[in-house]
Amino acid sequence: DNMLEKYYKFDSILQLGCGNSSFSTELSNAGWTNITNLDISLNGLKTLKQREPKSEYLLMDMTRMPLKDASYDIVIEKATLDSLQVTAASPWDLQSQENQLVSKVLSEVKRILRPGGTFVSITFSQPHFRVPLLAAAGLNWAIRVETVPTTGLPSYIMQMTEGDPTPAMNTYSLIHNNNDNSDSERRLSISSDEECFLGNIDPASDSDVDEPSR
């Protein structure tokens, strides 16, 4: 909640790729009263609506949302963007089909956020892979990254608000570094860990993401 402390509990929240996740219920239990859940899976929406009838539900592709500009105060996704990247050959390739889908979603998020709005992304993707996508031209987001400590690979909470992405790029982007050998070895090591992890994600499991949502 500390990332959303400037908002009122009645401000509008859109959750992308809700699947049959309990996250909407957690938001409701925390006092948020204006929640809309979006997914491409009708079964996931039906299951979630039975459990959380007070929220609103939208069946649609998050890469092409027929929603008005500046519709929501807050947009949240929890590992939904991760699910789009599972089949990517390498997370370093920003032009891959998978990362292009992510970029389409981010452009839509930018469009439907109200001025002063916040996009929150909860992800297993390490910042040096995700931040360059979040810092793409035209998004104009300041990017704040918090690490959620775990016993295994960490997860991250990334908050995007109107602002300059340069500080985050300077901190997290490895793409434009020089050819220093030690740095190249470090990048390869991190990349290997991340690629193995993403390759083991099962989008069809009963985790927070019901299935890849687009």
N, C-alpha and C positions, 0 to 999 in steps of 0.2 A: 504493500500500500504506500510506502514512502515515495515511490516514483509518481504516484497519483495524488499526492497530498494536496495539491492546489485545486483539485476537482471536488465537486459536490457529489454525494452518493446518487443523486438523481440524474447526473450527466450521462449521456448515451455512450454505451460500450457495444462494439461489434467484435465478436470472436470469430476468427477465420478458421475454417476446417475443424469445427467442434467435434465431429464424429459422435461417439457415445461417451465422451469424456465427462468426468465429474467436475471439470474446471468451472463450468457455468454455475453449478451448485455452490462451489466454494466462493465464487464472487457474490452470489446471492446471500450466502451465510455471512459474508463480510459486510453486508449492508447495502450493496449496489442494487438499485431497483429498476434500472432501464437497460436491460441486457438483450441483445439480439445475437442469436447463434446462426452461423452460416455454414453450409456444407453441401457437397455435391451428392452425398449419399442420403437417400430418402430413409433407409432403414435406421441409420445413425440418428437422424433428426427425430424420427418417431420414438425411438428408445429414449432419447434425451428429453423429449417433450413430456413423456409419461412421468419422468422423474422430476422435471423442473417445469411445471405448467405455467408459471408466471412469466417466463421469458418469451421473447418473440423468436420466430424461426424462419429462415430463408433457404430455399433450395436453389442453389446457383453455383456457377463456375467463378471462382474468385479471381481468375485472370481476366474476366469480362463481366464485371458486376453492373447490372442495369440499375444502379443507384444514383441519386442526384449528387452533384458535387457538394462538398462541405456538408455531409450528412451526419457525421459522428464526431464526438469529442475525443473518443479513445478507440483505437483499434488494437486488438490483442491476438497474437497467435502463439500456440504452444506446440512446437515441433512440427507444425504443418509445413513450413518451408523446408524443413529437413526431409520430409517425406518426398518432396519433389526432386531431391538431389540424390536419392538412394542409388539410382542407376547410372549416375555420372561416372565416366571413366576416371576422371581426376578432378578434385575440387579446385585445382589451380586454374582450370580452364574456364574463365569467366564467360566465354562465348559458347559454351556447350549448350545443347538443347535444354538441359535441365536448369542451368543457371539463367537461360533466357526466360524460362517460365517464371522463375523466381523474380526476375526483373519486371516482368509484366504485372505480377502481383503487387510489387512495391510501387509501381506507377499508379495502379488503381488505389492503393492505400493512400498515397499522396493526394490523389484527386478527391477522395471521399472524406478526408479529414477536414474538420473545420479549422479556420485560422487559430493558431495557438494550441492545436490538438496534439495528442501524443500517440505514437505507435510503440507498442511493447512487444518484443519478440523474445520468447523463451526457447532456447536452442541448445543442442549439443554441438553445433558447428563452432569450431574455434574462431576467435575474432579475426585472425588474419585471413580466413576464408570468407567470412560473412561481411566484415566491414567494407571491403571494396565494393560489394554489391549495394550496400546501404548508402554508400557515399557517391553513387552514380550521379552524373550531371542531370540537373533538373529536379532532383529530390530535395536538395538544399536542407539536409537534416544535420543538426548537431547530434552526435552519437555518444551515448554514455553506456559503458559496459560494466556489469557487475558479475563476478564469478560466484557460483553457488557451489560451495565445497561438498564433495562426496567422497566415498571410499574408492570409487573407480574414476573413470573419466569425468571431468567436471562438466557442468552445464552452465549456461550464461543467460543473464537477463540483459537485454539490450533495449535502451530507451531512445527513441528518435523524436526530436522536437525541432521546430524551425530554427535554423542556425547554420553554422559553418562546419562542414565535415572534416576540414583540414587537420585539426588536432587529433582526431581519432585515426585518420589515415597515417599521420606521422607516427603514432604510437603502435598501430597494429598492422599496417600494410607492409608486407615483405616483397611485394611484386616488383617495386621499382628500385630495390637495393642493388648495389654493385655486385661484381662477380667474386667477392671475397670467398675463398674456399671454405673457411670455417662456417660462414653464414649459410652457404649452400648446403653443407652437410647437415646443419641444424634444420633447415627447411625440409630436406628430404626425410629426416627422421620424424618430424612432426607430421608431414604429409602421409607417411606410411601408416602411422597410428590412426590418423583420422579416416583414411580410406578404408582400412580394415573395419573400423567401427561402423561407418556408414553402410558398408557392404553387408553387415550382419543385422541391420534393421529390417524387421518384417512389417511392412506397412499394413498387412492384413491381421496383425495380432490384435488382442483386446487391450492394447495400451491406450494412451490418451488420444491417439489419432486413429480413427476408425478405418480409414483408407486414404490414399493420397487424394487430396481435395483440390480441385481446380475449377 
